[in-house]
Amino acid sequence: MAISQRDLNVGVKTFVTNGQHPDCQGILVPIGYDAERLAAGEALLERWLRAKATMKERGKAQMLATQAEQAAERAAQLEATALREAVRTLWMDDESTLALFDLVDYRRTSSRPAQRPNGATGESHDADNLTPSEATKKEDSSPTNGQGWVSDYRLRTPERVARWRVLLAMVDKLDEAKQAELATYGWDAAHVARALSLVEAYVLADAVQQQKVKAVEASRAAAKQAEQALRRWYTQAGRLTRSAIKRRVPPEQQAYMRGLLGV
C-alpha cells in the first residue's frame, strides 16, 4: 500500500538529510546514492512541495472567483426576473407584448398573487430569493412545468446570457407609450442599461472563473506528476538501501540504520 503524502515528505527528507552522513554514505555510495543523487531526490521533493503550494493557492483563487461569479449571476438574474414580472403584471392580458418578451408560458415559481412591479427599488419576489437548485426544484413541482417555459437555471451560461440580452433589448422594441409606462415603474433606459451591465459583468466573472478552474486543473496535474516522480525515486532508493543494509550492516544494527535513513 502506498504511503501517505505526509510520510512521503518525512521519509524523503530523512533519507536525503541523514544519507549525507559519512557512515550512511559508506552504505549508499556503493549502490549509487552519492551526494549528487541525494540532491536529485531533494530537488524532486522541492518540486512536489512547490506544485502542492501552487495548487493550494490557485484553489483559493478559484473559490473567490466562483463566489464572485455566483454573486454576479445572482444580480443579473434578479434584474431579469424583475423585468419579466413588471411586463407580465402591466400587460398580463396583452399576448403580443408577452410574446415579445417570451412570457406567454412564463409562470412565477412563487404562489403569491402578482403585485405591481417595483423595479425602481430592486425589490424582489420569493423566487428571486431562491438558490439555483431551489428554484429548479420548485419549478419542477409547478403545475405549469413542461408547457414551454424553461427556467434560466436550466440553461447553460451562453444560452442564459443570450436570453437575458434579448429580454432587455425588447424594452426598446415597445412603442413609446408602453416604454413610458414601464419607465414609471422603474424601468427607464438608465435602468435597462444598468441591468445589461450586470449581465455583462456576469459574462466576465464567468470567464474569469473558468480560467481559474483550468489553472487549478493544470496545477493538480503538475502536482500529481511531481508526486509520482518522487514516489518512484523514493521507492527505488528504499528497496536498494534496505537490500544494502542487509548485506553490509551487522544484524543488531540494521533496524537502527533503517530508521536513520527512513527506509
Contacts in CASP RR format, 6 or more apart in sequence:
PFRMAT RR
TARGET T0000
AUTHOR 0000-0000-0000
METHOD contacts of the structure
MODEL  1
MAISQRDLNVGVKTFVTNGQHPDCQGILVPIGYDAERLAAGEALLERWLR
AKATMKERGKAQMLATQAEQAAERAAQLEATALREAVRTLWMDDESTLAL
FDLVDYRRTSSRPAQRPNGATGESHDADNLTPSEATKKEDSSPTNGQGWV
SDYRLRTPERVARWRVLLAMVDKLDEAKQAELATYGWDAAHVARALSLVE
AYVLADAVQQQKVKAVEASRAAAKQAEQALRRWYTQAGRLTRSAIKRRVP
PEQQAYMRGLLGV
2 231 0 8 1.000
5 227 0 8 1.000
8 227 0 8 1.000
8 230 0 8 1.000
8 231 0 8 1.000
8 234 0 8 1.000
9 45 0 8 1.000
9 49 0 8 1.000
11 234 0 8 1.000
11 262 0 8 1.000
12 41 0 8 1.000
12 42 0 8 1.000
12 44 0 8 1.000
12 45 0 8 1.000
12 230 0 8 1.000
12 233 0 8 1.000
12 234 0 8 1.000
13 45 0 8 1.000
14 259 0 8 1.000
14 260 0 8 1.000
14 261 0 8 1.000
14 262 0 8 1.000
15 38 0 8 1.000
15 234 0 8 1.000
15 237 0 8 1.000
15 238 0 8 1.000
15 241 0 8 1.000
15 261 0 8 1.000
15 262 0 8 1.000
15 263 0 8 1.000
16 38 0 8 1.000
16 39 0 8 1.000
16 41 0 8 1.000
16 42 0 8 1.000
16 45 0 8 1.000
18 24 0 8 1.000
18 260 0 8 1.000
18 261 0 8 1.000
18 262 0 8 1.000
19 25 0 8 1.000
19 28 0 8 1.000
19 33 0 8 1.000
19 38 0 8 1.000
19 261 0 8 1.000
20 35 0 8 1.000
20 38 0 8 1.000
21 260 0 8 1.000
24 257 0 8 1.000
24 260 0 8 1.000
24 261 0 8 1.000
25 34 0 8 1.000
25 35 0 8 1.000
27 241 0 8 1.000
27 244 0 8 1.000
27 245 0 8 1.000
27 248 0 8 1.000
27 249 0 8 1.000
27 257 0 8 1.000
28 34 0 8 1.000
28 38 0 8 1.000
28 241 0 8 1.000
28 244 0 8 1.000
28 261 0 8 1.000
30 244 0 8 1.000
30 248 0 8 1.000
31 240 0 8 1.000
31 241 0 8 1.000
31 243 0 8 1.000
31 244 0 8 1.000
32 240 0 8 1.000
33 237 0 8 1.000
33 240 0 8 1.000
33 241 0 8 1.000
40 233 0 8 1.000
41 230 0 8 1.000
41 233 0 8 1.000
41 234 0 8 1.000
41 237 0 8 1.000
44 226 0 8 1.000
44 229 0 8 1.000
44 230 0 8 1.000
44 233 0 8 1.000
45 230 0 8 1.000
47 226 0 8 1.000
47 229 0 8 1.000
47 230 0 8 1.000
48 223 0 8 1.000
48 226 0 8 1.000
48 227 0 8 1.000
48 229 0 8 1.000
48 230 0 8 1.000
51 219 0 8 1.000
51 222 0 8 1.000
51 223 0 8 1.000
51 225 0 8 1.000
51 226 0 8 1.000
51 227 0 8 1.000
52 223 0 8 1.000
54 219 0 8 1.000
54 222 0 8 1.000
54 223 0 8 1.000
55 216 0 8 1.000
55 219 0 8 1.000
55 220 0 8 1.000
55 222 0 8 1.000
55 223 0 8 1.000
58 212 0 8 1.000
58 215 0 8 1.000
58 216 0 8 1.000
58 219 0 8 1.000
59 212 0 8 1.000
59 216 0 8 1.000
61 212 0 8 1.000
61 215 0 8 1.000
62 209 0 8 1.000
62 212 0 8 1.000
62 213 0 8 1.000
62 215 0 8 1.000
62 216 0 8 1.000
65 205 0 8 1.000
65 208 0 8 1.000
65 209 0 8 1.000
65 211 0 8 1.000
65 212 0 8 1.000
66 209 0 8 1.000
66 212 0 8 1.000
68 205 0 8 1.000
68 208 0 8 1.000
68 209 0 8 1.000
69 202 0 8 1.000
69 205 0 8 1.000
69 206 0 8 1.000
69 208 0 8 1.000
69 209 0 8 1.000
71 205 0 8 1.000
72 198 0 8 1.000
72 201 0 8 1.000
72 202 0 8 1.000
72 204 0 8 1.000
72 205 0 8 1.000
72 206 0 8 1.000
73 132 0 8 1.000
73 202 0 8 1.000
73 205 0 8 1.000
73 206 0 8 1.000
75 198 0 8 1.000
75 201 0 8 1.000
75 202 0 8 1.000
76 164 0 8 1.000
76 195 0 8 1.000
76 198 0 8 1.000
76 199 0 8 1.000
76 201 0 8 1.000
76 202 0 8 1.000
77 128 0 8 1.000
77 152 0 8 1.000
78 122 0 8 1.000
78 124 0 8 1.000
78 128 0 8 1.000
79 164 0 8 1.000
79 168 0 8 1.000
79 194 0 8 1.000
79 195 0 8 1.000
79 198 0 8 1.000
79 199 0 8 1.000
80 152 0 8 1.000
80 163 0 8 1.000
80 164 0 8 1.000
80 167 0 8 1.000
80 168 0 8 1.000
80 195 0 8 1.000
80 199 0 8 1.000
81 124 0 8 1.000
81 125 0 8 1.000
81 127 0 8 1.000
81 128 0 8 1.000
82 117 0 8 1.000
82 118 0 8 1.000
82 119 0 8 1.000
82 122 0 8 1.000
82 123 0 8 1.000
82 124 0 8 1.000
82 128 0 8 1.000
83 101 0 8 1.000
83 119 0 8 1.000
83 167 0 8 1.000
83 168 0 8 1.000
83 171 0 8 1.000
83 187 0 8 1.000
83 195 0 8 1.000
84 101 0 8 1.000
84 103 0 8 1.000
84 106 0 8 1.000
84 167 0 8 1.000
85 108 0 8 1.000
85 114 0 8 1.000
85 117 0 8 1.000
85 125 0 8 1.000
86 117 0 8 1.000
86 119 0 8 1.000
86 182 0 8 1.000
86 185 0 8 1.000
86 186 0 8 1.000
86 187 0 8 1.000
87 97 0 8 1.000
87 98 0 8 1.000
87 101 0 8 1.000
87 103 0 8 1.000
87 182 0 8 1.000
88 98 0 8 1.000
88 103 0 8 1.000
88 106 0 8 1.000
88 114 0 8 1.000
89 114 0 8 1.000
89 115 0 8 1.000
89 116 0 8 1.000
89 117 0 8 1.000
90 117 0 8 1.000
90 181 0 8 1.000
90 182 0 8 1.000
90 185 0 8 1.000
91 97 0 8 1.000
91 98 0 8 1.000
91 178 0 8 1.000
92 98 0 8 1.000
92 114 0 8 1.000
95 104 0 8 1.000
97 174 0 8 1.000
97 178 0 8 1.000
98 104 0 8 1.000
98 106 0 8 1.000
100 170 0 8 1.000
100 173 0 8 1.000
100 174 0 8 1.000
101 167 0 8 1.000
101 170 0 8 1.000
102 163 0 8 1.000
102 166 0 8 1.000
102 167 0 8 1.000
105 144 0 8 1.000
105 147 0 8 1.000
105 148 0 8 1.000
105 149 0 8 1.000
106 149 0 8 1.000
107 142 0 8 1.000
107 144 0 8 1.000
107 149 0 8 1.000
108 114 0 8 1.000
108 125 0 8 1.000
108 127 0 8 1.000
109 126 0 8 1.000
109 127 0 8 1.000
109 130 0 8 1.000
109 135 0 8 1.000
109 138 0 8 1.000
109 139 0 8 1.000
109 142 0 8 1.000
109 151 0 8 1.000
110 125 0 8 1.000
110 126 0 8 1.000
110 127 0 8 1.000
112 125 0 8 1.000
112 126 0 8 1.000
115 125 0 8 1.000
116 185 0 8 1.000
117 185 0 8 1.000
117 186 0 8 1.000
117 187 0 8 1.000
118 185 0 8 1.000
119 185 0 8 1.000
119 186 0 8 1.000
119 187 0 8 1.000
119 191 0 8 1.000
120 185 0 8 1.000
120 186 0 8 1.000
120 191 0 8 1.000
127 135 0 8 1.000
127 138 0 8 1.000
130 138 0 8 1.000
132 153 0 8 1.000
133 153 0 8 1.000
135 151 0 8 1.000
135 153 0 8 1.000
136 151 0 8 1.000
136 153 0 8 1.000
136 154 0 8 1.000
139 145 0 8 1.000
139 151 0 8 1.000
152 160 0 8 1.000
152 163 0 8 1.000
152 164 0 8 1.000
153 160 0 8 1.000
155 163 0 8 1.000
157 206 0 8 1.000
161 199 0 8 1.000
161 202 0 8 1.000
161 203 0 8 1.000
164 199 0 8 1.000
165 196 0 8 1.000
165 199 0 8 1.000
168 192 0 8 1.000
168 195 0 8 1.000
168 196 0 8 1.000
168 199 0 8 1.000
171 179 0 8 1.000
171 182 0 8 1.000
171 187 0 8 1.000
171 192 0 8 1.000
172 179 0 8 1.000
172 192 0 8 1.000
174 182 0 8 1.000
182 188 0 8 1.000
183 189 0 8 1.000
237 263 0 8 1.000
238 261 0 8 1.000
238 263 0 8 1.000
241 258 0 8 1.000
241 261 0 8 1.000
241 263 0 8 1.000
242 258 0 8 1.000
242 263 0 8 1.000
245 254 0 8 1.000
245 257 0 8 1.000
245 258 0 8 1.000
245 261 0 8 1.000
245 263 0 8 1.000
246 254 0 8 1.000
249 257 0 8 1.000
END
